[in-house]
Amino acid sequence: MIPSSRSDVAPFHVMDVLAAAQERDRTHGDALFLCTGQPSTPAPAQVLAAVEAAVSTEVLGYTPAVGMPQLRRAIADFHNATYRAGAAPVRWEEVVVTTGSSGGFVQLFLAALNPGDEIVLARPGYPAYRNTLEALGASVIEIDCGAETRFQLTAEILDSLPSVPRAVIVTSPDNPTGTIIDAEELQKICAWCDAHDVLLISDEIYHGISYGRRCASAREFSDNALVVGSVSKYFSMTGWRVGWLIAPEWLLAPLGRLAANLTVCPPAVSQVAAMGAFSEASIAELDSHVRRYAANRDLLIRELPGAGLPTFAPPDGGFYIYADVSHLTDDSMVWSKALLDATGVAVAPGIDFDQVNGHRFVRLCFAGTTADIAEACRRIGEFTGDQ
């Protein structure tokens, strides 16, 4: 027996870096983890209290396949309170709770795409989009997006496509670049997709983490757009595995049928936890994390040029810097390994995010402590100074 051809997707190289960094920490005790994209803080205190109470008093059995109604209402209320009035307020019935945004993408791709359908996304970009789509038989069209468009798709780029795709994915703030699509440009992208009957998938899981540039939601401009959200990043709850889709009407029934068959329901205890994430006390705690991210970002912007990495995408949001290392290496995977071996600093090689040009870049996550970020800059500077 041999595995299916659909399982033959590209590896996620950062996981190899993480494993090596964990081994480095075991043997040397000095690893600095700037490789993985997750907060270094636990879930908010009110979330933990809600879970403790639920575990003690509730059965926590199966929930509706698309999520607890009270959580769906909380997500809709949070969305409507956060963003400017758009085509129409989000109704709680339009919210589908998923097992992380990753599980949501699988449901969505199965519900919206047939094998061979074309879907457009930016390169560099989050590798699981490409790999999951390829495993499901979609035709992935990656558009090389550079500094001239802030590493993002634009309506002008979409208008120059030789054929109209079935769907388009945008991510703002982006992983790995941290760039944000301006509201005016996002509105143009929404208008282009509406005019061409193209499903716009707007990945907004890093919303809440931005530095002076507003994060607009696609639902501000079109009720045909599909928005992906999650408690993983801003809400500091990666391992709880709760995401959501705000979906147009035609996708709700297919998403529900698939949810019931693929996962039965998202984890009940995690749904209880997520409801606590939207409280005023939780938001205050989470905003304190964003202030630390901002300090870390400013430190990197200030120190990286002197540490030998002067060129990087403008980190408008999220907690990543995508840095050009082409003056130091033509293989960011080899360079990342050498950096880890020499200094204990773990960064993600750009080849994960861009199979064409990623050998020239690395991604640094600045979600850790400010002291760790400062120490990482010092070690990187010593390393590049020896090259």
Secondary structure as UniProt FT lines:
FT   HELIX           5..7
FT   HELIX           13..28
FT   STRAND          32..34
FT   HELIX           45..57
FT   TURN            65..66
FT   HELIX           69..82
FT   HELIX           92..94
FT   STRAND          95..98
FT   HELIX           100..112
FT   TURN            115..116
FT   STRAND          118..123
FT   HELIX           127..135
FT   TURN            136..137
FT   STRAND          139..144
FT   HELIX           147..149
FT   TURN            150..151
FT   HELIX           155..159
FT   STRAND          167..171
FT   TURN            175..177
FT   HELIX           183..195
FT   TURN            196..197
FT   STRAND          199..203
FT   TURN            205..208
FT   HELIX           218..220
FT   TURN            223..224
FT   STRAND          226..230
FT   TURN            233..236
FT   HELIX           238..240
FT   STRAND          243..246
FT   HELIX           249..262
FT   HELIX           268..277
FT   HELIX           280..303
FT   HELIX           305..307
FT   TURN            318..319
FT   STRAND          320..324
FT   TURN            326..328
FT   HELIX           332..343
FT   STRAND          345..349
FT   HELIX           350..352
FT   TURN            355..357
FT   HELIX           358..360
FT   STRAND          361..365
FT   HELIX           370..385
//
